[in-house]
Amino acid sequence: MLATDLINLASLIDDAKCFELIRHHRWPNGVRCVKCCGGSVARYGRDDTQRHRQRYRCKDCDARFDDLSGTVLAGHHQPLRVWVLCLYFMGLNLSNTQIAKELGLNEDDAHAMATHLREGRCRRLKGAPGRGALEKEKPPILGLILRGGQVVLHMLDNVKQVTIKPIIDRCVAKGALIYTDEYNIYDRRPAWGYKHNTVCHGRGEYARDEDGDGHCEVHVNTMEGFWSLLRSWLRPHRGISQEKLPIYLAFFQFVHNARERGKALPGALVATLVA
């Protein structure tokens, strides 16, 4: 037996600190009632099976709740530290098989936990090359990224202007400058209230210096680089169904936008789940 086989990784994580992490991110300004949002809350003992899980009673509406009530982490038999580790490993993009090995779980349990976490976050590829459509089993994905900032991903039913306009209107401020390639679906940006500039990949153009300052500001390289990251991210998760793809996209968007790595990653992921 190898020395590493003697290490139970989940046992090295402190449940008490995991609950502190939940409380810190869920109630940064003090505990609030999960029913009426009131701040007049008293401690009400500890959970019978998880001694670090604090119970509360709301003095205004008499609701009883605890650290995990109303979150995707409630109502499960696995200790909180196992859930936090599973979330962390998902943030590192381990496959479900790898997560099961790391946590000493059977693969079905690891798959169920990872699926629950991905779907919980959402609640808050095959085919020929080219532009896709759902009926061709090559679903098109719209990506919007702020240079140096956050990304938004949406799997689309089709690549029509009427489909993408509501997403752009919801995610992009009017008057913003949008850079795209030459695909004609983007042609109506000015009419929709946005500035618009393009590069023509079909002519071999990938960046252009339009103001003569020596800096090629007209490009879509930020988004192209992101697509490369996304393809690499999806590679370990072979056989993702069309039905499940939006969940994987949302989780990658979630991890990317957290913009934390290393020891800071678990806190950022937990915060987005419970805040």
C-alpha positions in Angstrom: 0.0 0.0 0.0 1.3 3.4 -0.9 1.7 6.1 1.8 -0.9 8.3 0.0 -3.5 5.5 0.4 -3.4 6.1 4.1 -4.5 9.7 3.8 -8.3 10.4 4.1 -8.4 13.9 2.6 -11.9 14.7 4.0 -10.7 14.0 7.5 -8.1 16.7 7.2 -10.7 19.4 6.8 -12.3 20.8 9.9 -16.1 20.8 9.9 -16.2 23.7 12.4 -14.2 25.9 10.0 -16.5 24.9 7.2 -19.5 26.1 9.1 -17.7 29.3 10.0 -17.1 29.7 6.3 -20.8 29.3 5.6 -21.8 31.8 8.2 -19.2 34.3 7.2 -20.4 34.4 3.6 -24.1 33.8 4.2 -24.5 36.5 6.9 -21.6 38.9 6.7 -23.6 41.5 8.6 -25.2 39.2 11.1 -27.7 36.3 10.9 -31.0 37.1 9.2 -34.2 35.0 9.3 -34.6 32.9 6.2 -38.3 33.4 6.3 -39.0 37.1 7.1 -35.4 38.4 6.7 -35.6 40.0 10.1 -32.4 40.6 12.1 -33.8 39.7 15.5 -32.5 36.2 15.7 -31.4 34.1 18.7 -29.2 31.0 18.8 -31.3 27.9 19.4 -28.9 25.1 20.2 -27.0 22.8 17.8 -27.9 20.2 15.3 -28.3 16.7 16.8 -26.0 15.0 14.3 -23.7 17.9 13.2 -22.5 19.6 16.4 -21.0 22.6 14.6 -24.3 23.3 12.8 -25.9 26.2 14.6 -29.7 26.4 15.0 -31.6 29.7 15.3 -35.0 31.1 16.2 -36.4 34.3 14.7 -37.9 36.5 17.5 -40.2 38.3 14.9 -41.9 35.4 13.1 -40.8 32.4 15.3 -39.2 30.6 12.4 -36.6 27.9 13.2 -33.7 27.5 10.9 -30.0 26.7 10.8 -26.7 27.5 9.0 -27.7 25.5 5.9 -31.5 26.0 5.8 -32.6 27.1 2.3 -29.3 26.3 0.6 -28.3 23.6 -1.7 -26.1 22.2 1.1 -29.1 21.3 3.3 -30.7 17.9 3.7 -27.8 15.6 2.9 -26.1 12.9 4.9 -22.5 13.7 3.8 -20.6 16.0 6.2 -20.3 19.6 5.2 -16.5 19.2 4.8 -17.1 16.6 2.1 -19.4 19.0 0.2 -16.9 21.9 0.5 -14.1 19.6 -0.8 -16.3 18.4 -3.7 -17.0 22.0 -4.6 -13.3 22.8 -4.5 -12.4 19.9 -6.7 -15.0 20.9 -9.1 -13.4 24.3 -9.2 -10.2 22.6 -10.0 -12.0 20.8 -12.9 -11.5 17.3 -11.6 -13.8 14.7 -13.3 -16.5 13.0 -11.2 -14.3 9.9 -11.2 -11.3 11.8 -9.8 -13.5 13.4 -7.2 -14.8 10.1 -6.0 -11.3 8.8 -5.6 -10.1 11.9 -3.7 -13.1 11.8 -1.3 -13.3 8.0 -0.9 -16.8 7.9 -2.3 -18.3 5.6 -4.9 -18.6 7.2 -8.3 -22.5 7.4 -8.2 -22.4 9.4 -5.0 -19.7 11.8 -6.3 -21.7 12.2 -9.6 -24.9 13.0 -7.6 -23.1 15.6 -5.4 -21.4 17.3 -8.3 -24.7 17.4 -10.3 -26.5 18.8 -7.3 -23.9 21.6 -6.8 -24.0 22.5 -10.5 -27.8 22.6 -10.7 -27.9 24.4 -7.4 -25.7 27.2 -8.8 -27.9 27.4 -12.0 -31.0 27.9 -9.9 -29.6 31.0 -8.4 -20.4 18.4 -28.4 -20.9 16.9 -31.3 -21.7 17.5 -35.0 -20.2 19.2 -38.0 -18.0 22.3 -37.9 -19.6 25.7 -38.2 -22.5 27.7 -36.6 -24.8 25.3 -34.8 -28.4 24.7 -33.9 -30.1 22.6 -31.4 -31.8 20.4 -34.0 -28.4 19.5 -35.4 -27.1 18.4 -31.9 -24.5 21.2 -32.1 -26.0 23.8 -29.8 -24.7 27.4 -30.4 -23.3 29.2 -27.4 -23.3 33.0 -27.1 -20.4 34.4 -25.1 -20.0 38.0 -23.9 -16.8 39.0 -22.1 -15.6 42.2 -20.6 -11.9 42.7 -21.3 -10.3 42.0 -18.0 -13.7 41.2 -16.4 -16.6 38.8 -16.2 -18.1 36.5 -18.8 -21.7 35.6 -19.6 -22.5 32.3 -21.4 -25.8 31.2 -22.9 -26.7 28.1 -24.9 -29.1 29.2 -27.6 -31.9 27.6 -29.5 -30.7 29.2 -32.7 -28.4 32.0 -34.0 -31.1 34.5 -34.9 -31.0 38.2 -33.9 -34.3 37.9 -32.1 -32.7 35.3 -29.9 -29.6 37.1 -28.9 -31.0 40.7 -28.5 -32.7 40.1 -25.1 -29.5 38.6 -23.7 -27.4 41.5 -24.9 -29.9 44.0 -23.7 -29.9 42.4 -20.2 -26.1 42.0 -19.9 -24.5 45.0 -21.8 -25.0 48.7 -21.0 -26.5 50.8 -23.8 -23.8 52.8 -25.5 -21.1 50.2 -24.8 -18.7 49.3 -27.6 -19.0 45.7 -28.7 -16.3 44.0 -30.7 -17.3 41.0 -32.9 -16.2 39.0 -35.9 -17.9 39.6 -39.3 -20.9 37.3 -38.8 -24.0 39.1 -39.9 -26.1 38.2 -36.8 -24.3 41.2 -35.1 -25.1 43.8 -37.8 -27.9 45.5 -35.9 -25.9 46.5 -32.8 -26.0 50.2 -33.7 -29.8 50.1 -34.1 -30.1 48.4 -30.7 -28.2 51.3 -29.0 -24.6 49.9 -29.0 -21.4 51.0 -30.7 -20.0 48.2 -32.8 -16.7 47.4 -34.4 -15.6 44.2 -36.2 -12.6 42.2 -37.5 -13.0 40.1 -40.6 -11.6 36.6 -39.9 -12.7 35.5 -43.4 -10.1 37.9 -44.8 -7.4 36.8 -42.3 -7.8 39.9 -40.1 -7.6 39.2 -36.4 -6.6 42.6 -34.9 -6.6 46.2 -36.1 -5.0 49.4 -34.9 -7.8 51.9 -35.8 -6.6 55.0 -34.1 -2.9 54.8 -35.0 -1.5 54.6 -31.5 0.3 51.3 -32.2 -2.1 49.3 -30.1 -4.5 46.9 -32.0 -7.6 47.6 -30.0 -10.1 46.1 -32.5 -10.1 42.3 -31.9 -12.1 39.4 -30.4 -9.0 37.7 -29.0 -10.3 37.9 -25.4 -13.3 35.8 -26.3 -11.4 33.5 -28.6 -9.0 32.8 -25.7 -11.9 32.1 -23.4 -13.3 29.6 -25.9 -10.0 27.7 -25.7 -10.2 27.6 -21.9 -13.8 26.4 -22.1 -12.9 23.5 -24.5 -10.1 22.5 -22.2 -12.4 22.7 -19.2 -15.1 20.5 -20.8 -12.5 17.9 -22.1 -12.4 15.8 -18.9 -16.2 15.6 -18.8 -16.8 13.4 -21.8 -20.3 12.7 -23.2 -22.1 15.8 -21.8 -25.7 15.7 -23.0 -27.3 18.7 -24.6 -29.7 18.8 -21.6 -26.8 19.0 -19.1 -24.5 21.3 -21.1 -26.0 24.6 -19.8 -25.2 23.4 -16.2 -21.6 22.9 -17.1 -21.4 26.2 -18.9 -22.9 28.0 -15.9 -20.5 26.3 -13.5 -17.5 27.3 -15.7 -18.9 30.9 -15.9 -19.2 30.8 -12.1 -15.6 29.6 -11.5 -14.2 32.1 -14.1 -16.1 35.0 -12.6 -15.0 34.2 -9.1 -11.5 35.2 -10.2 -9.9 33.4 -7.3 -7.4 30.6 -7.3 -5.6 28.5 -4.7 -6.7 28.7 -1.1 -9.1 31.6 -1.9 -11.1 29.5 -4.3 -13.3 27.5 -1.8 -14.4 30.6 -0.1 -15.3 32.3 -3.4 -17.3 29.2 -4.5 -19.1 28.8 -1.2 -20.0 32.6 -1.1 -21.7 32.3 -4.5 -23.7 29.3 -3.4 -25.0 30.7 -0.1 -25.0 34.5 -0.4 
